[in-house]
């Protein structure tokens, strides 16, 4: 099993798809990494040689921000927005969408599970 940037890559998938398991690498970056390392995108992960894996490791470490470092950067950017007092920062603190989406309906992933009140009527008294 190939391990790059602290992530175990799936062995049966093509290497171009398997690289997307690394946080910060999408399909476009994966294809550019493979072109630079001169590796065929359709090759399965378990068929790659140690030399090919090492070339990919070096490219990713030198030229791409991935995994923990990238997560740390994004949290620092959000903290900066909150400290400065921007509108986007306030939306992050309230756990609401920060990019202009509507919240009257939708926004369920940000706001959480929907809770309704019901009619507000109390049950009638027991029969006498």
C-alpha positions in Angstrom: 0.0 0.0 0.0 1.4 3.4 -1.0 1.7 6.0 1.6 2.2 9.7 0.6 1.9 12.7 2.9 0.6 10.5 5.7 -2.3 9.1 3.7 -2.6 5.5 2.6 -3.6 5.5 -1.1 -6.2 3.0 -2.2 -4.4 0.2 -4.1 -6.9 -0.9 -6.7 -7.8 2.6 -8.0 -5.9 4.4 -10.8 -3.2 6.6 -9.4 -4.8 9.8 -10.7 -8.0 9.0 -8.7 -6.0 7.7 -5.7 -4.0 10.9 -5.3 -7.3 12.8 -4.7 -7.5 11.0 -1.3 -4.8 13.4 -0.1 -6.4 16.6 1.3 -5.5 19.5 -1.0 -5.0 17.5 -4.2 -7.8 17.4 -6.8 -8.1 15.8 -10.2 -6.3 18.7 -12.0 -3.3 18.8 -9.6 -3.1 15.0 -9.6 -2.8 14.9 -13.4 -0.1 17.7 -13.3 1.9 15.8 -10.7 1.7 12.6 -12.7 2.8 14.5 -15.9 5.8 16.0 -14.1 6.8 12.6 -12.6 6.3 10.9 -16.0 3.8 8.3 -14.6 0.8 7.1 -16.6 -2.5 8.3 -15.0 -4.3 5.0 -15.6 -1.7 2.9 -13.8 -3.1 1.2 -10.7 -1.5 2.3 -7.4 -0.4 -1.2 -6.4 1.6 -1.6 -9.6 3.8 1.4 -9.1 7.5 1.0 -8.3 9.2 2.5 -5.3 11.1 4.8 -7.6 7.9 6.2 -9.0 6.3 6.6 -5.6 9.4 8.4 -4.4 9.3 10.9 -7.3 5.7 11.7 -6.5 6.4 12.1 -2.8 9.2 14.6 -3.6 7.0 16.6 -6.0 4.2 16.8 -3.5 6.4 17.8 -0.6 8.3 20.5 -2.6 5.5 22.1 -4.7 2.2 21.5 -2.9 0.7 22.4 0.4 -1.3 19.4 1.6 -2.9 17.7 4.6 -2.1 19.1 8.0 -0.3 22.2 6.8 -3.2 23.2 4.5 -5.8 22.6 7.2 -3.7 24.7 9.6 -3.5 27.5 6.9 -7.3 27.6 6.4 -8.0 27.7 10.1 -5.5 30.6 10.5 -7.3 32.5 7.7 -10.6 32.0 9.4 -9.2 33.1 12.7 -7.8 36.2 11.1 -11.2 37.1 9.6 -12.8 36.7 13.0 -10.1 38.9 14.7 -10.3 41.7 12.2 -14.1 41.7 12.6 -15.1 41.2 9.0 -18.6 40.2 8.0 -17.3 36.8 6.7 -15.7 36.3 10.1 -18.9 36.9 11.9 -20.7 34.4 9.7 -18.1 31.8 10.6 -18.6 32.4 14.3 -22.4 32.1 13.9 -21.9 28.9 11.9 -23.8 30.3 8.9 -23.0 30.4 5.2 -20.2 33.0 4.5 -20.6 33.4 0.8 -24.0 35.0 0.3 -26.2 32.0 0.2 -29.8 32.2 1.5 -30.7 30.9 4.9 -34.4 31.2 5.1 -34.6 27.9 3.4 -31.8 25.5 2.7 -28.4 25.9 4.5 -29.2 22.7 6.4 -25.6 21.5 6.4 -24.4 24.7 8.2 -27.4 25.2 10.5 -28.0 21.6 11.6 -31.0 19.4 11.8 -34.4 21.0 11.4 -36.4 21.3 14.6 -40.1 22.3 14.4 -42.4 23.5 17.2 -45.7 21.9 16.3 -49.0 23.7 16.7 -48.4 25.1 20.2 -51.7 23.8 21.4 -51.9 21.9 24.7 -53.6 18.6 24.8 -57.2 18.8 26.0 -58.1 17.8 29.6 -59.1 14.2 30.4 -62.8 13.4 30.2 -64.7 13.5 33.5 
